[in-house]
């Protein structure tokens, strides 16, 4: 049912991408995380018995990941090392 609703809404998925309920759950978790919903609440909403299962969604919060990124200043790489 979810897959047909997504198709009707014009949401395309590439070959090999997860479909249907998984995509919906992933989207819900990502939006809750972006809204700064605490991880235990997200785990509860998704029905995860182990809160560590929810950690996979942390990689979807790009804004907070950008804040954690380190700069490249002071890291010298020779052109030969690019290969």
URWO-V836643 format. One record per backbone hydrogen bond with DSSP energy under -1.0 kcal/mol. NH is the residue of the N-H (numbers start at 0). CO is the residue of the C=O. E is the energy in kcal/mol with one decimal. If there is no record, write none. Layout:
nh = {NH,NH}
co = {CO,CO}
e = {E,E}
//
This chain:
nh = {4,5,6,7,8,9,10,16,21,23,24,25,26,27,28,29,30,31,32,33,34,35,36,41,42,43,44,45,47,52,53,54,56,57,59,60,61,64,65,66,74,80,81}
co = {0,1,2,3,4,6,5,13,18,19,20,21,22,23,24,25,26,27,28,29,30,32,31,37,38,39,40,41,42,49,50,51,53,54,56,57,59,60,61,62,71,77,78}
e = {-2.0,-2.5,-2.2,-2.5,-1.9,-1.3,-2.7,-2.0,-1.1,-1.9,-2.8,-2.5,-2.2,-2.4,-2.6,-2.4,-2.3,-2.5,-2.4,-2.4,-1.5,-1.9,-2.6,-1.9,-2.7,-1.9,-2.6,-2.4,-2.6,-1.8,-1.1,-1.1,-1.9,-1.7,-1.9,-1.2,-1.5,-2.0,-2.6,-1.2,-1.9,-1.9,-1.4}
//
